[in-house]
Amino acid sequence: MELFLMSITTGIMVGGIYALVALGWVLIYKCSGVLNLAMGELTLIGAYVSLSFYSMGVPFLLSLLFSLIIGLILGILTEWVFLDKLIGKPVLTVIMVTVGLSFFFKGIVEFIWGTDTQVFEPPVFSIEPIRIGQLVIGQVYLWSFIAAIILLVIFVSFFKYTRWGLAMQATADDEMAALSLGVSARFVYGAAWAIAFMAAGVGGTFLGNINGLNISVGYLGLLVLPVVVLGGLNSVPGAIVGGIIIGILQNLCGTYLDKYFPGGVKEIAPFAFMAIFLLFKPHGLWGWERIERV
């Protein structure tokens, strides 16, 4: 029972980080109907930027803040340089551009930072675990989860209570109606990419603190796909719930199945679950079901 509870707890902690990265997927899809297949590389860039500042002696929180600022700038530049001319073009065209961006960003990361595993030195979080009754929780997991939840609350509040956030929601619901009311589609798409860069960068930074940072962290972009599908491609609450569910599922499989099927059951389980889930709930838990009559 103690092992079971520890697996559940760790899954919830990691799931909070998955939810934060999944928010970037959801935002871009809500605003433009595009699956951003470069999310993993956005995660890598933000994480390496934080690591670079931290390695220069900048305190971790300031390094994270600088990573958010640079992510904001890079998100706006990416939309302006690569995607601005594609507004109104077929969705498949934009998706293929995001595939190209994933290779482009990955090449930049490898050129600047290399492919060897790097760690935050000195360690940001103490290796001394926190004990709550019989539960033993690593400090890096706990603080990563707390930071992810705080940022999720900030982003959700931004969408619900600010003028810019409401403009983004209006564009997602009906782009033509939003444009007729004076909402700038370019601003909305630029803001979506900026927030996606910021959320992915923070998620990558905390994952780098857990396992070290290398090019394989970029695969998180695909690992988060089951999270987005489970919650619904256009649902912010779905991204949060989906992240926690997938985090728990992944850790339980790693705890109980890896010893019988060595070789990566933990990584395969979310995709197997996604394939089965889509058979019964193709729109996710809170996804929009669009009905077209002809």
N, C-alpha and C positions, 0 to 999 in steps of 0.2 A: 504493500500500500504506500509506503514511503517513497519507493521508486516511482510509482504511478503518479503520486502528487507532485514530485519533483519534475517529472516529464511534462505534466500539465502546466505547471508554473513557468518552466522555461519556455514552453511553446507559446504561452500568452505573451511573455516578454519579447521573444523574437517576432511574434505575430504583430506586435505594435510597430516594429520597424518595417515589416512587410507592408502594413497598412499605409504607412507614411509614403513609401515609394509607389504603392498602388494609386495613391491620390493623384500622382502625376499622370498616370495612364488615364484615369477617369476624367481629369480636367480637360485634357486635349481631346478625348473622344466626345465629351459633352459639348464642347464648343465647335468642333469641326467634323465629327463623325470619323476621325482618323485614328487608327491604331498606331501609336508611336513605337516602332520597333527599335528605337535607339535609347530606350529608357535605361538599359544596363550601362551603356557608355556614359549617360548623364550621371549615373550613380558613381562611376569610376572617377570622372573628372572632379566632382565635388569632394570626394573622399581624398584624392591626391592633393587637391588645393589645400584642404585642411591640414593634411600631413606636412605639406611643405612649410606652411606658416608655423606649425607647431615645432618642426625641426629647427626653425630659425630662432626659437626661444620665445615665441609669442604664446601667451597663456591659451589653454585649450578653448575656453569660451570665446575669447577674441578670435582665435583661429576659425572657430565655427561661424562666428559673425561675419568675418571676412569672406568665408566660403559662401555664405548666403548672398552677400553683396555681389560677389563675382558671378555666382549662379544667376542672379537677377539680370546682370548685364549680358552674360552669354546667352540666356534664354531670349532676350529681346533681339540681340544680334542674329541669332540663329533664325528666328522667324523673319526678320527683316531681309537677311541676305539670301536664304534658301527657300523660304516658303511664301513670302509676301506675294510673289507673282503667280502663285498657284491658287489663290483664292478664287473659288468658283469652278476650278478644274475638277475632273473626275477624282473620286476618293482614292481609287487604286493608284493613280499617278502620285498622289501625296504620300501614300503608304510606301511606295517604292523609293521615294526620295528619303524617307526616314530610314529605310534599309541602307541606302548609300551613306547617310549621316552616321549610322552606327559604325560602319567600317572606317569612315573618315575620322571620327572621334577616337576610335580604338587605335588607329595609327598614330594620332597625335599623342595619346597617352603613352604608347610604347616608345615613341621617339623621345619624349621629354623625361619620363620616369623609368623606362625600362620594363622588364617583365619579372624581375626578381621580387620575392615577397619582402615587404617592408613593414615595420611595426612602429608604433608610437613609442618613442624613447625620450624621456623616462615614461613608464606606463601612466596613463591618465587616471585609471581607476585602480584602487588597491586590490590585490589578489586575495585579501582576507574576506571570506564570504560572510554574508549576513544570515543569521540563524533566526528563524521564526518558528518556534516550537521544534518540530522534527524536520522542517523544511530548511534546506541550505541553498541560498540563492547567491550567485556571483554578483558582485557589485556592478560590473559592467552591464549585465543583463538588466538589473533593476534600474540603473540610471538611464540606460538606453530607452527602456520602456517609458519611464517618466518623461524624458525629453520628447519622445515620439508623440505621446498623448498631449503634451502641452502644445506642440506645434500643430497637431491635428485640430485641437480646440481653436487655436488662432485662425487657421485656414477656414474652418467651417464658419466661425463667427464673421470672417471677412466676407464670405459668400452671402450670408444671411442678413447682415446689418450695415454693409457699406454700399455706397452708390456704385462703385466699380464692380463689386461682387454681384450686385443685382443685375448690372448690365451684362455680365458674363452669363448669368443664369437665363436672362431674357434671350440672348443670342443662341444659347443652347436649345431653348424651347422652340423658338421660331425666328430664324435668322432674318427673314424678309421683314417680319413685323418689327423686329428690333432695329433694323436699318432704317425703316420708315420713321421711327421715333428719334433718329439721330444718333444711335449707338454706333460707334466705330468698330467695324469688324476687325480692322488691323490692330486696334488697341486690345480687343478681346483675345485675339489669337496670340499676340505678343505677351500679354499678361499670363495666359495659360502656359505658354512655354517657359516663361520666367519662373512661375511657381513650380512647374514640373522640375526644372533644373534645381531649384532650392530644396524641394522636398527630397528628391533623389539624392542630392549631395549630402544632406544630413543623414539619411538612411545609410548611405555608403560609409560615412565617417564612423558611425557607431558599429557597423558590421566590421570595419577595419580594426576597431578596437577589440572586437571579440576574437577574430580568427587571423588577424594580420591582413595586410592589403596587397593584393596582386591582381593581375589581369582577370583572374577567374571571378572576381567580385562582379564583373560585368554580366556574368550569366544570371545575376539576380533579376535582370530585366525579364528574362523568360520565366524564372521561377515565380515571379509575381503575377504572371499571366493567369494561373489558376485562381489567385486571390481575386483578381478583377472579374473573371468569368463567374466565380461563385457569387460575389456580391451584386453583380450587374454592372455592365460596362459604363453606365452613366449614373451610378449611384455613389455618392460620397459616403453615406452611412454603410452601404454595402461593402465599400473598400475596407472600412474599419473592421466590420464583423468578419468579412472574408479573410482578412489578414490574420486575425486571431484564430479562426478555425483551421486555416492551413498551417499556421505555426504549431498548433497543438497536434494536428494529424502528422505532421512531419516528425515531430519529436517522439511521438508514441511509436511510429514505425521504426525510427532509429533505435529506440530502446528495446522493443520486443521482437522486431523482425530481422534486424541486421545480423544477429548471431546465427540465424537460420539461412539467410540469403545474403552472404557478404558481397559487397560490391556496389552499394549505392541505392538500396531500397529507399533510404531517406529522401534522396533527390527525385526518385521516380514516382513515389507515392502521390504527390500533389497532382501530377499530370494524369495518372491513372484515375484518381478521384474526379478530376475535371472531365475526363472523357465519359465516365459513367454518369456524372451529374448532368451533363448536357443532354443526355438521352431523355431525362425526365423534366428538366427545367432549363430549356435552351436560352431563356432570357435572364437567368440568374435569379437571385432571391428578390431583388428590387429593381431589376432592369425594366425599361419601357417595352411594352408589347405594342408594336405599331401594326395597325390593321389598315390595309389598303384595299379600297373597293374600286373595281374597274367595270 
